[in-house]
Amino acid sequence: MTPHVTIIGAGLGGLTLARVLHVHGIPATVYEAEPSPSARAQGGMLDIHDHTGQPALRVAGLLDEFRGLVLEGRQATRVLDRDGTVLLDEPDDGTGGRPEVQRGELRRILLDSLPDGTVRWGRKVSGVRGLGGGRHEVILADGTSVVTSLLVGADGAWSRVRPLLSDAVPEYVGRSFVETYLFDADIRHPAGAKAVGGGSLFALARGKGIQAHRESGGTLHTYAALSEPLDWFAGVDFTDSAAATTRIAQEFDGWAPELTALITDSDTTPVLRALHALPVEHRWARVPGVTLLGDAAHLSAPNGEGANLAMYDGAELGKAIAEHPEDVEAALTAYELALFPRSATAAAEGAHLHELLFGDNAPHGLIDMLTGPEETS
């Protein structure tokens, strides 16, 4: 019999795994540090790809529910020069393979598809240790512990499970995002709303950029990217919204005001997102009874693939366990054999994308990618 699966982390990857296991009648429990599903905002928009995220949702039996979440028109793409000149304006004609949804809504349909009690909220993991024979003990912050013979680390960049398998630690990639939101933008921030258009905006230069996305309800979600060391960002007081946004906007001095206003007019306190990554070729030797998925396995700088790959990992791992119900090691071996090259390819492609976004040829490298024969979006 397949053992009860213990999953650490109720992100999209861990929930997809739990759902696929449930479809196949395999019990699982997800331990999540957050106290409830609504304890934290779940981020902004996700483009769900037709070769990773959507197949995962199909395996999970949730493709119809996903289609009901799609925000029409959000695959439109605009690239602007720093003076506001439109260099590329691609409308959403409905044929793209990366429809956009709100991350929180996608997480909700996954949660709703699981039996009550599958996710144990407010159960923060403080440590894990091997007991031998493929068994592991998960130690929780409340002093309790769980012993399992099949442990999956779906617990993100700073995974508590990863050290069982690998000594790798995420390293700063030399770039950070500063995140802002403008609400009811068509009325309150019309110049910024016009610049962003109906979908995504990219205004890029060497080492920096302003990227924004139109979300639901007229919300503009912006990431200002700067290639600076962490010490530089430590000198910015992010507890003082006005001072922080002014300081970040100074790095875009001379850019069009409708672009810098996406930073300075923020309706929320700006949030620093320091970008970290694991080695591109990150892999580990097979350790009985434990594996990883998503960022815990292959963290890379944001490139549109992270959530999609996490969900795909979860679906593939769930299928492997279902296909080898009496041989967990065969399941984990098959899963990892495909995981490692898939992750390495995606990480290398992501690093290349960041070069197009912020390298010497920005923004024209991105334009060439979007308009060239290799376009997949």
N, C-alpha and C positions, 0 to 999 in steps of 0.2 A: 504494500500500500504506500502511496505517496504520503510523506509526512506533512503535517501542518506547516505551512510556510509563514515565516515571520519576516515582515517587511518593515524596515525603518524608513519613515518619511512618507507623508501623504501629499507629495507633489504629483504632477501629472504622470510621471513615470511609474511611481509606486502604486498609484490608483489604477492605472491601466493594467499593470500586472495583476493586482487584486481582482479586477473585473474579469480578465481573461481566465484566471484560475476559477473564479465563481462560475463562469459559463461552462467550464469543464467539470464542475462539481468538486473542485479541490479547495479545501478550507484554507483561509489565510487570515492573519491579523496584522493590521497596520498600526504601528506606534508613531505618534506625531507629537512633537513638543508643543505646538500651538494649542491653546486651551479650547478652541472651538473653530468651526469652519469659517466664521466671520471675524476672527480675531485680528486679521491683518488684510489690508488691501492686497489683491492678488496680481498687481501689475496691470499692464495695458493690453494692447492688441497682440495677437499671435497670427501669423500666416501659417496655415496648416497645409503642408505640402502633399501633393498627390502621390509621392513615392515613399513617404515615411509616415507622417502623422495620420493621413487619411486611411492608408491600409491598416494601421494600428487600430483605429476606431472601427473599421470594418470587422476585424477579428474580434473586437470587443462587443460587436453587435449594436453599436451606437452611432452608425453613420447617419441615419435619418435624423436623430436628435441633434447631431452636429450641424447638419444642413439647415436646421431651423434657427441656428444661432448666427449664421453668416450675415455680416453687414455688407450690403450691396454697395458697390462703387469704391470700396476701400483698397482695391488693387491698383488704383491709379498712382502714377509716379511722376514727380516733378523734380528736376535738378536745376537749381538756380546758381548763378554766379554770386560772388560776395556783394556785388552792387545791386542785386535783385533781378538781373537779367535772366529770363527764362531760357535755359540751354536745352532742356528736354521736357516735354509735356506729353506723357503717355496716359490716355484715359483708360478706364476699366471697361473693356468691351464685353466682359462676361465670359471670356474664353480662357482666362488665366488659371493656372493650376495651384494657386496658393490663396484660397479665400481666407478672409480675415474674420476672427471672432475675438470676443473679450476673454482673456484668460480665466477670469473668475467664473464666467458662465460655463466655460468648458469644464472647469474643475467641478462645478455643481452637478453637471449631468453624470460625471463619473461617480461622484459621491452618492447621488440618488440611485445609481444602478447597483449599489452594494447592499447586502443585508445589514440590518441594524446591528450595531456593535462591532462591525468589521474594523472600523477605525477607532482606536483608543486615543482620545484627545488628552492633552496635558500630560503626556507621558514622555518626558524628555530623557534621552539616553545619555548617561554620564560615562559609560565605558562598555567595552565588550571584551571577552576573553575566551580562548579556546579551551575545551575540556577534553579534547582527544576524540577519536572515532567519528569525526565530522560533526560533533556536537559543540554548541557555543552557548555561553551565558551572556545575556544582555542585561546590564545593570542600569536601573532607572534612577533618576534623581530623587525620587521619593523614597528610596531605600529598598524597593522591591526589585526582583529580578525575574527573568524568563529564560528558560533553557529550551533550545531549539536544535533540531537536526537539519534545518534548512533556513539559512539566514540570508536576506538580501538587503544590501545597503543601497537605498534609494534616497539617501540623506544629503545630497548636494555637495557643494564645493568643499566644505570642511567636514566631510564624512567621518563619523566615529567608527564606521565599519571598515573603511579603507585600510587602516593600519594592519588589519589581520592578513592582508594580501600584498600590500605594497608600502614602500617607504616614501613614495612620491608625495610631495607637498605642493599645492598650487603656488605659482610665482607671479608676481605683478608683471603685467605685459608692457608697462611703460605708458599706459594711457588710462584715463578715467572719464566717465560720463557724469554730468551734472543734470539731474532730472527735474523738470518743472512741468506744471499743468496750467493751462488757461481754460476756464470754463465759460460756457455760453458765448463762444468766441465770435460767432457771426454777428452778434449784437454788441458785445462788449470789447471785442478785439478784432474789428473787421479787416484791418490791414494784414494782421498775422493770418487770419482765416483765409484771405484771398491768396496769400503767398503759399500756404500749405496746400490749398486746393482740396480735392475730395479724398485723397489717400495719403501718400507718403511724400515728404519733402526731404531733399538732400541739398544742403549748401556746404560745400567742402573746399578745403585748401590743405596745403601740406601741413600735417601734424594737428589739424583741428577741423571742426565741422559743427554745423547745427543741423540736427536731424529731427523731424517732427512727423507726427501721425495724427490724422483726424480719427478720433474714437467716436463712440456713441454719444448722443445728446449734445453735439457741438463742442466736445472737449478736444483741445489740442494738447498732445503729450509730446514734450520736447526732451531730447538728449543733446546737451552741448558737450562735445568731445574735445579734450585737450590732452596732448601728449606731453605730460609733465611728471616728474617724480612724485612719490607720495609726500615727501617733505614739502613740496610746493603747495599741495592741497592742504597740508596741515596748517599752513599759514593763513588759510581762509576761514573766517568764523561763520560756519554754516548755521549757527544758532541765531544769527542776525540776518534775516532774510534779505533786507534791502542792501546791506553791506555786501553780502555774499553774491547776490545776483549782479550788483554793480561791478564787483571785482572780476567775476567771470566774464561779464560783457566787455570789460576793458580789453580782454584778449582778442576781441573781435572788433576793435576800433576801426572805423572806416567802412564797416559792412553796412548794408542797407538797414535803416531803422526798423522796417517791418520784420527783419530777421532777428536783430538784437532784442526787439521787444518780446520775442518768444521766451527770452531769458528774464529780462528786467520786469516784465509785467506779470510774472508768475502769480497765480492765485494761491499757491501753496509754498511752504518752506522748501527751498531747493535741497535735494538729496544727492549726496556724493555716492557714486557707484564705481569704486575702484575695480578695475578689470584684472582678473587672475586667470591662469591657465595651467593645466597639467602638461607634461611633455606630449608632443604630438603622437609619439609611438608608445604611449603609456600602455603597459600590459603587465601581467603577473603570472606566476606559475600556479597551476591548479592546486587549490587548498580545499580539502573535502568539506562539503556542507555550507559553503559561503560563496557569494558572488556580489557584483555591483552592477548598477545601471545608471544611466543619465550622467549628470555632472559628477557624481561620485566616481564614475569610471573614466570619463573623458571630458572634463571641464575645459572649455576653450573660450576665447573672447567672443562676445555676442556676434552672431553672424546669421541669425534667422533659423539656425538648425537645432539649437539646444533643446527646446521643448519637443520638437518633432522627433529627434533622436531618442529622447527619454521615453516617449510614448512607444516608439518602435521597439526600443530595447525591452520595455515591459511586455509588449505583445509577443515578441519573439521568445522571451524567456518563459512566458506563460505557456506558449505552444510547445516549447521543448519539454517542459515538465509534464504536460499532458501526454506527449508522445512517448515518454519514458516513465510511466507511472510507478514502476517498481525499481528504477535505477536512476537515482538522483544524480549520481556522478556522470552518467552518460548524458543526462539532460544539460548539466552545467558545462560539460566539455563541449558539447555541440553548440551551445549558446555562445560561449566565449570564443570558439573557433571562428565564428562569423562576426562577433562583436569587435574584435581587435582590428582587423583590416578596415571594417566599416568606419570605426571611430577615427582611425588614423587618416583615412581619406577625407573625412568631413573636417577634421581639425586642420589639415593642410589647406583645404579649400577655404576655410574660414580665415586663416592667416593671410592667404592671397587676397581675399575680399577686403580685409583691413588695409592692405597695401594699396588697393585700388581706391579705397575711401580716403585715406590719409597720407598716401605716398607722394612722391615728387610730381606725379602726373594728375593729381586730383584737381578738378572733378572729372577730367576727361577719360581717365581709366575706367571709371564707373559707367560713363556714357557709352564708351566702346563696348563694355560688357552687356549693357542693356539693349543696345541696338545691333549687336553682332549676331552671327549665325548660331552662337552657342547659348543664346538666351533661353532660359527655362521657366521664367516667371510668367 
